[in-house]
């Protein structure tokens, strides 16, 4: 009898020791749930300080879960610290959550908004990683470092906002930088960026739902002008305007594609950009049908696509520099009217030509189902450098099939320019009369000196540059991109005038 009672007692003890709390799931399909997928710190710091937020981590299952590791992913700019259920530390192991229970994970961020942007960027981020049964889940951490003007606000990454000021003007003249989130468009309003303005655009992929509740993914981070919207960028040689992404860490300094670009929609007029740098975008400037843009002393570089894409538009450019463009430096599609003077379009290490010109477009690939639509191209280049590592740095597309012979559909002229062409001159498939339209033009070999250091993206002229003294004086352009005097008798080609010490 005593033995029987002992067996019963042992069984009860054993059963009580095998409670659900003591049984751990090992299934990879049993995952954690979180109170939020992104933990946002909505504080904009104006002085050195910290803020704390928390998330709840849930075990929705009938057995305990052992989280083998909770830690910060830890990026170069991380300003965060963790506390897991009251225990501080940025890495925790073997954290248990009992069945249908939860734990708290606290995150603290400490920011000095007066530190340099390299140490305290506009957008501070990290993520918390949770490793469980071979799964890795994460919660994003987002905060804001620098005290800046966030347009339209700090939580608008997926927004599309239209500004209108009844035909008036908005001036971004605050000493603090402006940081754009989402797509920001102007209509019936002039946006003016005075000398020294700094505009940073937060890019990335965004998602919205259409009228059928279908998800649409698109590139965010755009500045747009439509209808009666107008852009006036009024930098100076001493104090230019900078428009770039908001990732200012060293690793992103030359990274293309960080934001989308600047778009001038069809029919918009009066856009002016002077003494400005536009960089690190998918494309630099998109000028749509019949839109008009004037560019003076502008640099456009580190783009994934074209530096300037103009579609049946009107563009005037003086002392402009295009380089490190993943596609064409300048692309003119479906005709239009273009005038470039003292410009440098440098193209190295890219399959596309530095300059592309065309007078037509197709409504389907390869014009298979309908003939191309033609619009006359008028393009003029004076005192320019169009050069790079390809044998042909100029591409011409005559959609009439007349190889540029019909001036009523294609009228292009280059004078006092350095160009690099070879196969373009092919009598059968090219434009054998190209140099009738390019006169005088120069074709230095790759062994002849041209730029100071193309490997370092320095497109000032070399001491012995082939471009020196070969330009024709232009009475209305007396200075180069940096405000240096042009030689009155024999100026240099391209956007920079060589400076003798």
Protein Blocks (a to p, Z undefined) as FASTA:
>chain_A
ZZmmmmmmmmmmmmmmmgfklpccfbfklccddfbfbdcdfbdcfbdcddddddddddfb
fbdcddfbdcdebiaklcbdcdeehiacjbdehiacdehiacdddddddddfkbcfklmc
fbdcddddddeehiacdddddddfbdcdddfbfklmmgccdddeehpacddfbfbdcdde
hjdddehiacdddehiacdddedddddddfkopacdddehiaddehjaccdddbdfklcc
ddddfbfbfklmmmghkbnbdcddehiahiacehiadehifbfbdcdehiacddehiace
hifbdfbdcehiadddehiacehifbdfbdceeiiadddehiacddehiabdfbdcdfbd
cfbehhlmbccdddddddddehiacddjbfblcdcddfkonnopamkloccddehiacdd
fklmpmklmcfklmmmmccdddddfkbcfbfblmnopabdcfklckgopaccdfklmbdf
kopacdfklccedjbdcddZZ
